[in-house]
Amino acid sequence: MVTKDQALDNTGIMARLNDYVALVTDLNADYWTRMRFTYEPAPVASIDSIGKRFAKIIVVGRGVHSFIDMDNGDIIKGTRKGPIRTPKTGLAVRGNIFSADIGKSKVDHNGPKYLR
């Protein structure tokens, strides 16, 4: 998980955030290759905005992929309106960008996976 020093170091979280965006782009490219879509290039992920607490990750031409908590690196499920909050558990946290796999086991090309 994330250490306090990693969470407080803005350059560290930005580096991991860029790695996460590259991961989402790769997941989309892999999906498009697997599905044999050839009518246009695979969608690319990017950072849409960084607010006081959250960074919004979008897939260009498709919409919001996920949100990243800039305090601790949590990957949060969300919509165009913002991060999803549940009455029981609060934010819909699915993983963390500071994990060894940058959260790859917790997301796919569409966004954070559902809890099972």
N, C-alpha and C positions, 0 to 999 in steps of 0.2 A: 504494500500500500504506500501511500504518500507520506513522506516525513514532513514535519513542520517546516524545516528549512527549505525543502523543495517547494512547498506550497507558497511560502513567502517570497521566494526568489522569482521575480517576474520573468527574467530571461529563461529560467528553467522551465516554467510553465508554457512560455511561448514556443520554446523548442519542441516540447512534447505536443503542444497543440498543432504545430506545423506537421509533426510526424503523424498525428491522428488524421489530419486533413489528407495527407498523402495516402494513408491506409484506406480511407473512405473512397478516394479516387481509384485506387487499385482494386477494391472490392467491386466497384461499378464496372471497371474494365474487364475483370474476370467474369462477371455475370453476363456482360454483353458478348464476350467471346463464347462462353458456354451456350448461350441462347442463339448464337450465330446471327446477331443483329448486325446488318451491314448498311442500313440506309443512312446512317450518320455516325459520327464518332461517339464513343461512350461519354456519358456526362461526367463533368469534373466537379469535385467538391471545392468549396472555398469558405473562408471566414466572412460571413455577411456583416457582422457587427460585433463589437466587444463593448459591453456595458459595464456598469459598476460591479456587477456580480457574475454575469453570464456572457459567454461567447456563443453566438449563433452560427452553427455550421449548416450550410446549404449545399444542395446539389444543383448546379446551375441548370435551369430549365425544368426542374422537378419539384423544388421546394425545400422545406426545412428537413434536415437529416437528424440533427440532435443539438443539444445545448451542452456546454462544458462549464462547470462551476469554476470560476477563476480563483476561488479561495483554496480548493483542495483537489481539483482535477476530476471530479465526478462527471460521468457521462449521464446525461439526463434525457429521457424521452420528452418530446415536445411537439407543439403544433406551430402554425404561423403566428399565433397569438402569444406564445411563450411556453416555458417549461410546464409540464403536467404535474399537478399536485393532487395527491389523493387524500381523502379525509383520514384514513387510517395510518398511513406511513409518511405523509408529507410529500416531498419531491420524489418523482419516479426515477430513482437512481438505478442504473443498470450496470455500471462498471466504472473504471477509473483509467485515465490516460497515463498514470504512473505505474500501472501494472506491467509485468514483463512483456506482455503481448500488445501493449498500448490499447487494450480493450477489444482486440479482434475477436475474442471468444464471446463477447457480449453484444456485438453489432453485426449487421449484414448490410447489403447494398441499399436496403430500404430505410434503415435506421436502427436504433437500439431494439434488441430482441425482447419479446414478451417474457415475463416471468412465468415459470411453470411450476 
